[in-house]
């Protein structure tokens, strides 16, 4: 299907927005009136600019407070509309959006509204224009799509139809199944937006918190299926009011928007993509550092052993159980300190995963490699982390470990770590929603509910995504407050352990620093869970935090000190606990701030 985007979704001037939409691959745009009024270009020049970019102008919007008003006011509205229709003819736009009236002057009279919309449609038809009538969720008398359709049906004019907006429909909890009762030819336009589920004034919700499909909590896919079943064959168009989007890079936002529509088409059964290849695990975490000594000291204290060296690059392999850490000492990292630079994802079919990533506009990363190096498919996540699709010692597939020369004199690992439990990636403030959609659509991970946590500098937002059957867990975080001098925030790798007390004691005995937790936390912990006194004292001594879910699952975890921009976590799960210790996050965050 054709894909369109409203200029209100993007930051910048109108010409910048049009360029971003075209470069991303959109077929058309909705031109928002404010963007046109503020533009130095004439309507004819804007029309020519869109044509040069290969963009159609699919909608001009909005016309407000038109229908259901006293006759003398409607006459003034027709005069206003005549000017707009003349402008649209110069612009080359053939459909106008008319929103349901929110003015105190509008009357609760459907027959009046229908008659006046029919007169408006007469005028529009004389200009070669169609009128798409949309029910605003906060409309004074018309606030639902089925009500808007009844008025359009009563008006019975060929140039008058409805515009369906997923936010206005789903935010009110309306049943979208009724859309299938509307003839497809009378659905003139479809606008799409998702949103996080929030209990707030619907106008403020709409104006500030919309997001692209797949980034929020609405069933936009289900709504689109109903619209298509009705016979709609127009464009899928994004209309998103979002404070973050309006401040972010327009080109990047446009690509994110198109990715959301590609994924939406797939989910709605409209257009297939290469099938998802869900990672089955984490092959490795790669730390980039200009100074390997602090990282090596910490890994040694955790019980890791250095087991291999890359044959052609300054990269070492550290291993313990199924947990593998690469330490890359390339010169490009010397100024930024230690970072979590890359994640190796254990992938059943790396080539197929790369094809899906390309179809969903994920930026592929060129890899410099020698002739005999194992080819690795690499893409960039929204925060810049490299994601490499790879295989580890699996028949029929090249193993990335073949690039490493074994160190035969390496000591045996001895720390109780069994694997990588999860990875936590702190996102730039304007890329959080993009990252959720990226990991969901490109990697096939399932997002869980977003959680807001208290941070010393504000709210810390967190959302986990997981793969089924023991696959990777990735937690995306959005942190408030001041960054450090480099503008970066710490990422972290969490390792699963068999016995956290034994491992934590060994780490401390080896001289590594564990994060100190305030005594007040343990006093509160005793009040909440009535742990045995000796167990509580052990946790207090080692800085171990504790959580328990409603089913009795338990979570014990502790943290190392931060090295550069990375810290490590030790995690012990029992009883089917599936969370991440969210109740303890404010304590951990405050301790790290100190």
C-alpha positions in Angstrom: 0.0 0.0 0.0 1.0 3.6 -0.5 2.5 5.2 2.6 2.2 8.8 3.7 3.3 10.9 6.7 1.9 14.1 8.1 4.4 17.0 8.2 3.5 17.5 11.9 5.3 14.3 12.7 8.7 15.8 11.9 10.9 18.6 13.1 12.2 21.4 11.0 11.0 23.6 8.2 8.5 22.4 5.6 11.2 21.9 3.0 13.3 19.9 5.5 10.3 17.7 6.4 9.5 17.0 2.7 13.1 16.1 2.1 13.2 13.8 5.1 10.0 12.0 4.1 11.2 11.5 0.5 14.6 10.2 1.5 13.0 7.7 4.0 10.9 6.3 1.1 7.4 7.7 1.7 5.1 8.0 -1.3 3.2 11.0 0.0 2.6 13.6 2.7 -0.2 15.3 4.6 0.6 19.0 4.7 -0.3 20.6 8.0 -1.6 24.1 7.7 0.8 25.6 10.2 3.7 24.3 8.1 2.4 25.8 4.9 1.6 29.2 6.5 5.1 29.5 7.9 6.8 28.4 4.7 8.5 31.1 2.4 7.5 29.0 -0.7 4.3 29.7 -2.6 1.8 26.8 -2.9 3.0 26.3 -6.5 6.6 26.1 -5.4 5.6 23.6 -2.7 3.7 21.5 -5.3 6.8 21.5 -7.5 9.1 20.6 -4.7 6.9 17.6 -3.8 6.8 16.6 -7.4 10.6 16.8 -7.7 10.9 14.6 -4.6 8.4 12.1 -5.9 5.8 12.9 -3.2 2.1 13.3 -3.7 0.2 15.6 -1.4 -2.4 13.2 -0.1 -4.2 15.5 2.4 -4.4 19.1 3.5 -5.3 19.6 7.1 -7.1 20.7 9.2 -10.3 22.7 8.7 -11.8 23.2 12.1 -15.2 24.2 13.7 -17.1 24.1 10.4 -20.4 22.2 10.9 -23.4 22.3 13.2 -23.3 26.1 13.7 -25.9 28.9 13.3 -26.4 29.9 9.7 -24.7 33.3 9.9 -21.6 31.6 11.3 -21.7 28.9 8.7 -21.7 31.5 5.9 -18.5 32.9 7.3 -17.1 29.3 7.4 -17.9 28.8 3.7 -16.1 32.0 2.9 -13.0 30.6 4.8 -13.4 27.2 3.1 -13.5 28.9 -0.4 -10.1 30.5 0.3 -8.7 27.1 1.5 -10.0 25.3 -1.6 -8.4 27.9 -3.9 -5.1 27.4 -2.0 -5.5 23.6 -2.3 -6.0 23.8 -6.0 -2.7 25.7 -6.3 -1.1 23.2 -4.0 -2.3 20.2 -6.0 -4.1 18.6 -3.0 -7.5 17.0 -3.6 -8.6 15.9 -0.1 -9.1 18.1 3.0 -9.5 17.0 6.6 -12.5 18.5 8.4 -12.5 17.9 12.2 -15.6 17.6 14.2 -16.5 20.8 15.9 -15.2 21.6 19.4 -16.5 25.2 19.6 -19.1 26.2 22.3 -21.1 27.6 19.4 -21.8 24.3 17.8 -25.3 22.7 18.2 -26.2 19.2 19.0 -28.1 18.7 15.7 -27.0 15.9 13.4 -29.4 17.0 10.7 -28.0 20.5 10.7 -24.4 19.2 10.6 -25.3 16.9 7.7 -26.8 19.7 5.7 -23.9 22.0 6.3 -21.3 19.4 5.4 -23.2 18.6 2.2 -23.0 22.3 1.3 -19.3 22.3 2.1 -18.9 19.3 -0.1 -20.7 21.1 -2.9 -18.2 23.9 -2.8 -15.3 21.4 -2.5 -16.6 19.4 -5.5 -16.6 22.6 -7.6 -12.8 22.8 -6.9 -12.2 19.1 -7.5 -11.7 18.4 -3.8 -13.1 15.8 -1.4 -14.0 16.4 2.2 -12.9 13.8 4.8 -14.8 14.3 8.0 -13.1 13.1 11.2 -14.5 12.7 14.7 -12.1 14.2 17.2 -12.1 12.2 20.5 -12.8 15.5 22.3 -15.4 16.8 19.8 -18.2 18.7 21.5 -21.0 16.7 20.1 -19.4 14.3 17.6 -16.5 12.3 19.2 -16.8 8.8 17.8 -16.2 7.4 14.3 -19.7 5.8 14.1 -21.4 9.1 14.9 -19.3 10.8 12.2 -20.3 8.1 9.7 -24.0 8.5 10.5 -23.8 12.3 9.7 -21.8 11.6 6.5 -24.4 8.9 5.5 -27.2 11.3 6.1 -25.5 14.1 4.1 -25.3 11.6 1.2 -22.8 13.6 -1.0 -20.2 12.0 -3.3 -17.5 14.4 -2.2 -18.0 13.8 1.5 -16.6 10.8 3.3 -15.0 9.9 6.6 -11.4 10.1 7.9 -10.6 7.4 10.4 -7.9 8.1 13.0 -6.6 5.2 15.1 -5.9 7.4 18.1 -9.3 9.0 18.2 -11.0 5.6 17.9 -8.8 3.6 20.2 -8.3 6.2 22.9 -12.0 6.3 23.6 -12.2 2.5 23.7 -14.5 2.4 20.7 -15.1 -1.0 19.1 -13.3 -0.8 15.7 -15.3 -3.8 14.3 -18.1 -1.4 13.3 -15.7 0.1 10.7 -16.5 -2.8 8.4 -20.1 -1.5 8.1 -18.8 1.6 6.4 -18.5 1.2 2.6 -14.8 1.3 1.6 -15.3 4.1 -1.0 -16.7 6.3 1.8 -13.5 6.0 3.9 -11.6 8.8 2.3 -8.5 8.7 4.5 -6.8 6.6 7.2 -4.5 8.2 9.8 -2.5 6.0 12.1 -0.9 6.6 15.5 -0.2 4.5 18.5 0.1 5.7 22.1 1.2 4.5 25.5 -1.8 3.5 27.7 -2.3 6.5 30.0 -5.1 7.8 32.3 -5.2 11.5 31.4 -7.1 14.1 29.5 -7.5 12.8 25.9 -6.6 16.1 24.3 -3.3 16.3 26.1 -2.7 12.6 25.5 -3.2 13.2 21.8 -1.1 16.3 21.5 2.0 15.1 23.3 2.2 11.3 23.6 1.2 9.8 20.3 3.8 7.5 18.8 4.3 5.3 15.7 2.4 2.0 15.4 4.1 -0.7 17.4 5.6 1.7 19.9 2.6 2.1 22.2 -0.2 0.0 23.7 -3.0 0.2 21.1 -4.1 -2.6 18.8 -3.4 -0.5 15.6 -3.0 -3.7 13.6 -6.5 -4.9 14.5 -8.0 -1.6 13.5 -6.2 -1.6 10.1 -7.5 -5.1 9.4 -11.1 -3.8 9.9 -10.4 -0.8 7.7 -9.1 -3.0 4.9 -12.0 -5.5 5.3 -14.3 -2.5 4.6 -12.6 -2.1 1.3 -10.3 0.9 1.9 -7.6 1.2 -0.7 -6.0 4.6 0.1 -2.7 5.3 1.8 -1.6 4.3 5.3 -0.7 7.7 6.7 1.0 8.6 10.0 -0.3 11.5 12.1 1.7 11.7 15.3 1.9 14.6 17.7 4.9 14.0 19.9 7.1 16.4 21.7 10.2 14.2 21.3 9.7 13.7 17.6 9.4 17.4 17.0 12.8 17.9 18.5 14.6 14.9 17.0 16.4 14.6 13.7 13.7 14.6 10.9 15.4 12.1 8.7 15.8 9.6 11.4 12.2 10.0 12.6 11.0 9.6 9.1 12.9 6.3 8.7 11.5 5.1 12.1 8.0 6.0 10.9 8.3 4.1 7.6 9.7 1.1 9.5 6.6 1.2 11.7 4.3 1.0 8.6 6.3 -1.8 7.1 5.9 -3.8 10.3 2.3 -2.9 10.5 1.6 -4.1 6.9 3.3 -7.4 7.8 1.2 -7.8 11.0 -2.0 -6.9 9.2 -1.3 -9.5 6.4 -1.0 -6.8 3.7 2.6 -7.2 2.6 5.0 -10.0 3.7 8.5 -9.3 4.8 11.3 -11.8 5.3 10.2 -13.9 8.2 11.5 -12.9 11.7 14.6 -14.8 12.8 14.3 -14.6 16.6 17.7 -14.9 18.4 18.0 -17.9 20.6 20.6 -16.5 23.0 23.5 -14.1 23.5 26.7 -15.3 22.0 28.9 -12.6 23.5 29.0 -9.0 24.8 31.9 -6.9 23.4 33.5 -4.2 25.6 35.6 -1.6 23.8 38.3 0.0 25.8 41.6 1.8 25.4 42.8 0.5 28.8 42.3 -3.2 29.1 43.7 -3.5 32.7 40.6 -2.4 34.7 38.3 -4.6 32.6 40.6 -7.6 32.8 41.0 -7.2 36.5 37.2 -7.1 37.0 36.6 -10.1 34.7 39.3 -12.1 36.5 37.7 -11.3 39.9 34.4 -12.5 38.5 36.0 -15.8 37.6 36.4 -15.3 33.8 39.4 -16.7 32.1 41.0 -15.3 29.0 40.7 -18.2 26.5 41.4 -16.7 23.1 42.9 -14.0 21.0 41.6 -12.8 17.6 43.9 -13.8 14.8 44.0 -10.3 13.2 42.5 -7.8 15.6 43.3 -6.5 19.1 40.4 -8.5 20.6 40.5 -11.0 23.4 37.9 -13.6 24.3 37.1 -14.1 28.0 34.8 -17.0 29.0 33.0 -18.6 31.9 30.3 -21.2 31.4 28.2 -20.0 28.5 29.0 -16.3 29.2 31.5 -14.8 26.7 33.0 -11.3 26.8 35.1 -9.8 24.1 37.6 -7.1 25.1 38.4 -4.9 22.1 41.4 -2.5 22.6 41.1 -0.7 19.2 42.4 2.8 19.2 39.0 4.4 18.4 37.9 3.8 22.0 40.7 5.5 23.8 39.0 8.9 24.3 35.6 7.6 25.3 36.5 5.0 27.9 35.1 1.5 28.3 31.8 1.0 26.5 29.5 -1.8 25.6 30.1 -1.6 21.9 28.5 -4.8 20.4 26.3 -7.7 21.2 26.6 -11.0 19.4 23.2 -12.6 19.0 23.0 -16.4 18.7 20.9 -16.6 15.5 19.4 -19.7 13.8 19.9 -18.2 10.3 22.2 -15.2 10.3 21.7 -14.5 6.6 17.9 -14.6 6.9 18.2 -12.3 9.9 20.2 -9.8 7.8 17.6 -9.9 5.0 14.8 -9.0 7.4 16.9 -6.2 9.0 17.5 -4.7 5.5 13.8 -4.9 4.6 13.0 -3.0 7.8 15.5 -0.3 7.1 18.0 -1.3 9.8 21.4 0.3 8.9 23.9 -2.5 7.9 27.4 -2.0 9.2 30.4 -2.7 7.0 32.8 -5.1 8.6 36.5 -4.9 7.9 37.8 -8.5 7.9 40.7 -10.5 6.6 40.2 -13.1 3.9 39.9 -16.0 6.4 37.7 -14.2 8.9 34.3 -15.5 9.6 31.7 -13.3 7.9 29.4 -11.6 10.5 26.1 -9.9 9.6 26.1 -6.6 11.6 23.5 -3.9 12.0 23.4 -0.8 14.2 20.8 -0.5 16.9 19.3 3.0 17.5 21.7 3.8 20.3 24.7 2.9 18.1 25.3 -0.6 19.7 26.4 -3.1 17.0 24.2 -6.2 16.8 25.9 -9.1 15.2 24.0 -12.1 14.0 26.2 -15.1 14.5 26.5 -18.8 15.3 28.6 -20.6 17.9 29.8 -24.1 17.1 26.7 -25.1 15.2 26.9 -27.7 12.4 26.5 -26.2 8.9 27.2 -22.6 9.9 30.6 -20.8 10.3 31.4 -20.2 14.0 32.6 -16.8 15.0 34.9 -18.5 17.6 37.0 -19.8 14.7 38.5 -16.3 14.4 40.1 -16.7 17.8 43.3 -18.5 18.5 43.0 -20.6 21.7 45.2 -19.7 24.6 46.3 -23.2 25.8 47.8 -21.9 29.1 44.6 -20.2 30.1 43.4 -20.9 33.7 40.0 -22.6 34.1 37.1 -20.3 34.8 36.0 -20.4 38.4 33.2 -18.1 39.5 29.8 -19.8 39.3 28.6 -17.7 36.3 26.6 -19.7 33.9 25.7 -17.3 31.1 24.4 -13.8 30.2 21.1 -13.2 31.9 20.3 -9.9 30.2 21.7 -6.7 28.8 20.6 -3.2 29.7 21.0 -0.4 27.2 20.4 3.2 28.2 19.0 5.1 25.2 19.4 8.7 24.1 16.2 10.5 25.2 14.9 11.0 21.7 15.5 7.4 20.5 13.6 5.4 23.2 10.4 4.7 21.2 12.5 4.0 18.1 14.5 1.5 20.0 11.4 -0.4 21.2 10.1 -0.7 17.7 13.5 -1.6 16.3 14.0 -4.5 18.7 10.4 -5.6 18.3 10.2 -5.6 14.5 13.8 -6.3 13.4 14.7 -8.9 16.0 11.3 -10.3 16.8 11.5 -9.7 20.5 8.4 -9.2 22.6 8.0 -5.9 24.5 6.7 -5.9 28.1 5.0 -3.0 29.8 7.0 0.1 30.3 8.0 0.9 34.0 8.7 4.3 35.5 11.2 4.3 38.3 12.4 7.0 40.7 15.9 8.4 39.9 17.6 11.1 42.0 17.2 13.4 39.0 13.7 12.5 37.9 11.9 9.4 36.4 13.9 6.5 35.0 11.9 4.8 32.3 12.5 1.1 31.5 11.1 -1.4 29.1 12.2 -5.0 28.7 12.0 -7.1 25.5 12.4 -10.8 25.5 12.6 -13.8 23.2 10.7 -17.0 24.0 12.3 -20.2 25.2 15.3 -18.8 27.0 16.3 -16.4 24.3 18.0 -13.0 25.0 16.6 -10.5 27.4 17.3 -6.8 26.5 16.2 -4.0 28.8 15.9 -0.5 27.2 16.3 2.4 29.7 15.7 6.1 29.4 17.4 8.0 32.2 16.9 11.6 33.3 19.4 14.0 34.7 22.9 15.1 33.8 25.2 13.0 31.7 28.9 12.7 32.3 31.5 14.7 30.5 31.3 12.5 27.4 27.5 12.7 27.1 27.2 8.9 27.7 25.4 6.9 30.3 26.4 3.5 31.7 25.2 0.3 30.0 25.3 -3.0 31.8 25.7 -6.7 31.4 24.0 -9.0 33.8 25.4 -12.5 34.4 23.4 -15.4 35.7 25.0 -17.2 38.6 24.2 -20.5 40.5 24.9 -19.1 44.0 25.1 -15.3 44.3 26.5 -15.3 47.8 29.4 -17.6 46.9 30.1 -15.6 43.8 29.9 -12.2 45.5 32.2 -13.3 48.2 34.7 -14.6 45.7 34.6 -11.3 43.8 35.2 -9.3 46.9 38.1 -11.6 48.0 39.6 -11.1 44.6 39.7 -7.3 45.3 36.9 -6.1 43.1 34.5 -3.5 44.4 30.8 -4.2 44.7 28.3 -1.4 44.9 27.6 -0.4 48.5 23.9 -0.4 49.4 22.6 1.8 52.3 21.7 0.1 55.6 18.3 1.7 55.4 17.5 -0.6 52.4 18.0 -3.7 54.5 15.9 -2.4 57.4 13.1 -1.9 54.9 13.7 -5.3 53.3 13.3 -7.0 56.7 10.0 -5.2 57.2 8.7 -6.3 53.8 9.9 -10.0 53.7 10.9 -11.1 57.2 14.1 -12.8 55.9 16.1 -14.8 58.4 18.5 -12.6 60.3 21.7 -14.4 59.1 20.5 -14.2 55.5 19.7 -10.5 55.8 23.1 -9.8 57.4 24.9 -11.6 54.5 23.0 -9.5 52.0 23.8 -6.4 53.9 27.5 -7.3 54.0 27.8 -8.1 50.3 25.5 -5.5 48.9 23.0 -8.1 47.6 19.5 -6.8 46.8 16.4 -9.0 47.0 13.0 -9.1 45.3 10.1 -11.6 45.3 7.1 -11.7 43.0 3.5 -12.6 43.7 4.1 -16.2 42.8 7.0 -16.6 45.2 9.7 -16.4 42.6 12.9 -14.8 44.0 15.5 -12.5 42.6 18.9 -11.8 44.2 21.3 -9.4 42.5 24.3 -7.2 43.1 26.5 -4.8 41.1 30.1 -4.1 40.4 31.5 -0.6 40.4 31.4 1.1 37.0 34.3 0.9 34.7 34.2 3.7 32.2 30.6 3.5 31.0 29.9 -0.1 31.9 29.0 -1.9 35.1 28.3 -5.6 35.6 25.5 -7.3 37.5 25.3 -10.7 39.1 21.8 -12.3 39.1 20.3 -15.4 40.7 16.7 -16.3 39.7 14.7 -18.9 41.5 11.0 -20.1 41.4 10.4 -18.8 37.9 11.0 -15.1 38.7 10.8 -13.2 35.4 11.4 -9.6 36.2 14.5 -7.5 36.8 14.2 -6.2 40.4 12.5 -3.0 39.5 11.6 -2.3 43.1 15.3 -2.1 43.9 16.2 0.2 41.0 15.8 3.5 42.9 18.2 2.3 45.5 20.7 1.1 43.0 20.5 4.3 41.0 21.0 6.5 44.1 24.0 4.4 45.1 25.5 4.7 41.7 24.9 8.5 41.7 26.9 8.7 45.0 
